[in-house]
Amino acid sequence: MQIGKAGDPVSRICQAYPDRVEVRGRDLTGDLMGRVGFTEYFHLLLTGREPTEEQRFFLDLLLVAIAEHGMMRTNVAARMTLAADPGSLQGAVAAGILGCGPVILGTADECARVLEQAQARVAEGASPDEAARHVAEAIRAAGGKAPGFGHPVHRPVDPRAERILELVDAHAVGGSHVALALAFRDAVAVAWGRPLVMNVSMPIAAVLLDLGFPAATVKAIPLLARTASLLAHLAEEQERPLGFLMAGRAEDAIAYERDPEP
């Protein structure tokens, strides 16, 4: 029994033929290989279009910004998985990716959604400040967390976020979504009663939306970036094993306690 509504039985991404591979209407070997870099190719795969120079520059920038952040829990899970099954590199990568939720990976996709909500209010006549204030107050009233704000390490600013915004200014690519992200910084401080650090997720979402990326594709950027990081950690794990050391330290950190007698 079919569940859900199916789309047209068509894919526009790729078709392999006996003598060639066609990707998004382009000849892989005759056109793309040797002409485009991987960032440009990723943009083409994701959107169906080759990027402008600014889209390529900022996609590169954001992939670099979000790829690596130390011994994250996702990297720890991947290393311990590889230690348990040294022949399953793909399984270890999958273990890390499966842990890439908003706490570890960031909330860029949630930021994109709140920016679009605020943008809809601007389209109805609100100013960016009014729109950001309305959305921030609604999140606060519902007991939610402000996506794109707060960080356990970086204070008083997230240097990655500040560098992205600095380069946005230098390249003059900031549009309505970047303006809303900046308005959210003030609106969140008022709604929460104190300044909160704008972390890297908010400018990632704002820049991507201003450069024409669909909101549904925003989460793909941190996922691709963290996959590169996972592969680096797993390459190091193969040379300098830490997985069992981490597992042992985890066991040592947790005390066993019997259930109370009924």
C-alpha positions in Angstrom: 0.0 0.0 0.0 1.4 3.4 -1.0 1.8 5.8 1.8 2.0 9.5 1.0 1.7 11.3 -2.3 4.2 10.4 -4.9 5.8 12.9 -7.2 6.3 12.6 -11.0 8.5 9.5 -11.7 11.4 11.8 -12.9 14.9 12.6 -11.6 16.9 15.5 -13.0 20.2 14.7 -11.4 22.0 12.0 -13.4 21.8 9.2 -16.0 24.6 6.8 -16.9 24.8 5.6 -20.5 27.2 3.0 -22.0 29.5 5.7 -23.4 29.0 8.6 -21.0 27.6 9.9 -17.7 25.2 12.9 -17.9 24.9 15.0 -14.7 22.3 17.8 -14.6 22.4 17.9 -18.4 26.2 18.1 -18.6 28.6 15.6 -19.9 30.6 14.4 -16.8 33.8 13.5 -18.6 33.6 15.9 -21.6 32.6 19.0 -19.6 32.7 18.9 -15.8 35.8 16.8 -15.0 38.8 19.1 -15.1 36.7 22.3 -15.4 34.7 22.6 -12.1 35.9 22.2 -8.6 34.1 20.1 -6.0 32.3 23.1 -4.4 31.0 24.1 -7.8 30.0 20.5 -8.6 28.2 20.2 -5.2 26.2 23.4 -6.0 25.3 22.0 -9.4 24.2 18.7 -7.9 22.2 20.4 -5.2 20.5 23.1 -7.2 20.8 22.2 -10.9 22.8 25.3 -11.6 26.4 26.2 -11.7 27.2 28.8 -9.1 28.1 32.4 -9.6 31.5 33.5 -8.3 29.9 34.8 -5.1 27.9 31.7 -4.5 31.0 29.6 -5.0 33.1 31.8 -2.7 30.5 31.7 0.2 29.7 28.1 -0.2 33.4 27.3 0.1 33.6 29.7 3.1 30.7 28.1 4.9 32.0 24.5 4.3 35.3 25.5 5.8 33.7 27.4 8.7 31.5 24.5 9.9 33.6 21.4 9.1 35.7 21.0 12.2 35.2 21.9 15.8 37.4 19.5 17.8 36.6 16.2 19.5 32.8 16.6 19.0 30.5 13.8 20.2 29.9 12.8 16.6 33.6 12.3 16.0 33.9 10.4 19.3 31.0 8.1 18.2 32.6 7.5 14.8 36.0 6.8 16.4 34.6 4.3 18.8 32.6 2.6 16.0 35.7 2.2 13.9 37.6 0.8 16.9 34.9 -1.8 17.3 34.9 -2.6 13.6 38.1 -1.4 11.9 36.9 -2.7 8.5 33.8 -0.6 8.4 34.8 3.0 7.5 31.4 3.6 6.1 29.7 2.4 9.3 31.8 4.7 11.4 31.0 7.7 9.1 27.3 6.7 9.4 27.6 6.5 13.2 28.9 10.1 13.2 26.3 11.4 10.8 23.5 9.8 12.7 24.4 12.0 15.7 24.4 15.2 13.7 21.3 16.8 15.3 20.8 20.4 16.2 22.8 20.2 19.5 26.0 19.0 17.7 25.6 20.0 14.1 24.0 23.4 14.7 20.6 24.9 13.8 21.2 26.4 10.4 18.0 24.8 9.0 15.9 26.1 11.9 17.5 29.5 11.4 16.4 29.4 7.8 12.9 28.7 8.8 12.7 31.6 11.4 14.3 33.9 8.9 11.7 33.0 6.3 8.9 33.5 8.9 10.3 37.0 9.6 10.7 37.7 5.9 7.0 36.9 5.4 6.1 39.6 8.0 8.4 42.1 6.2 6.6 41.3 3.0 3.4 42.2 4.8 4.8 45.6 5.7 6.7 45.1 9.0 10.2 46.5 9.4 13.0 44.0 9.9 13.2 45.0 13.6 9.5 44.5 14.1 9.5 41.2 12.3 12.4 39.8 14.3 11.0 41.0 17.5 7.6 39.3 16.8 9.2 36.0 15.9 11.7 36.1 18.9 8.9 36.9 21.4 6.8 34.1 20.0 9.6 31.6 20.4 10.3 32.8 23.9 6.6 32.7 24.9 6.4 29.1 23.7 9.3 28.2 25.9 11.6 27.4 22.9 15.2 28.2 22.3 16.4 30.8 19.9 18.0 29.0 16.9 21.3 30.4 16.0 22.0 31.9 19.5 24.0 30.6 22.4 27.3 28.6 22.5 28.9 26.5 25.2 32.4 27.6 24.3 32.5 30.8 22.3 31.8 34.0 24.3 31.1 36.9 24.0 31.1 36.2 20.2 31.5 33.2 17.9 34.5 34.1 15.8 33.2 32.1 12.9 30.0 34.0 12.8 31.8 37.3 13.0 34.1 36.4 10.2 31.3 35.4 7.9 29.5 38.7 8.5 32.7 40.6 7.9 33.2 38.9 4.5 29.5 39.5 3.7 30.2 43.2 4.2 33.4 43.1 2.2 31.7 41.4 -0.7 28.5 43.4 -0.4 26.2 40.4 -0.7 24.1 40.9 2.4 20.4 41.2 1.6 17.2 41.0 3.5 18.0 37.8 5.4 21.3 39.1 6.7 19.6 42.2 7.8 17.0 40.1 9.6 19.8 38.0 11.3 21.3 41.2 12.7 17.8 42.3 13.8 17.4 39.0 15.6 20.5 39.6 17.6 18.9 42.6 19.2 15.4 41.1 19.4 16.7 37.9 21.1 18.6 40.0 23.7 15.4 41.8 24.6 13.2 38.7 24.6 15.6 36.7 26.8 16.6 39.7 28.9 20.3 39.4 28.2 22.6 39.3 25.1 23.1 35.8 23.6 26.0 34.9 21.4 25.0 34.7 17.7 26.6 31.4 16.7 27.7 30.3 13.3 24.3 28.8 12.3 22.5 32.1 11.9 24.9 33.7 9.4 25.2 30.4 7.5 21.4 30.4 7.0 21.2 34.1 6.2 24.0 34.1 3.6 22.7 31.0 1.9 19.2 32.4 1.6 20.4 35.8 0.4 22.5 34.0 -2.3 19.4 32.2 -3.6 19.8 28.7 -1.9 16.4 27.1 -1.2 15.7 26.8 2.5 15.4 23.1 2.2 19.0 22.8 1.1 20.5 24.7 4.0 21.1 21.7 6.3 23.0 20.0 3.5 26.0 22.3 3.9 26.9 21.5 7.5 26.2 17.8 6.8 28.7 17.8 3.9 31.2 19.7 5.9 31.0 17.5 8.9 31.4 14.4 6.7 34.8 15.7 5.7 35.7 16.2 9.4 34.6 12.7 10.2 36.8 11.2 7.5 39.7 13.2 8.9 39.1 11.9 12.4 38.8 8.3 11.1 42.0 8.6 9.1 43.7 9.7 12.3 42.0 6.9 14.3 43.5 4.4 11.9 47.0 5.8 12.6 46.6 6.8 16.3 43.8 4.8 17.8 41.8 6.6 20.5 38.4 4.9 20.3 38.9 2.3 23.0 40.6 4.9 25.2 37.5 7.1 24.9 35.3 4.1 25.6 37.3 3.2 28.7 37.2 6.7 30.0 33.4 6.7 29.5 33.1 3.5 31.6 35.3 5.0 34.3 33.2 8.2 34.5 30.0 6.4 35.2 29.3 4.7 38.5 27.1 1.6 38.7 24.2 1.9 41.2 21.8 -0.8 42.1 18.0 -0.2 42.0 16.6 0.5 45.4 14.9 -2.4 47.1 11.1 -2.5 46.5 
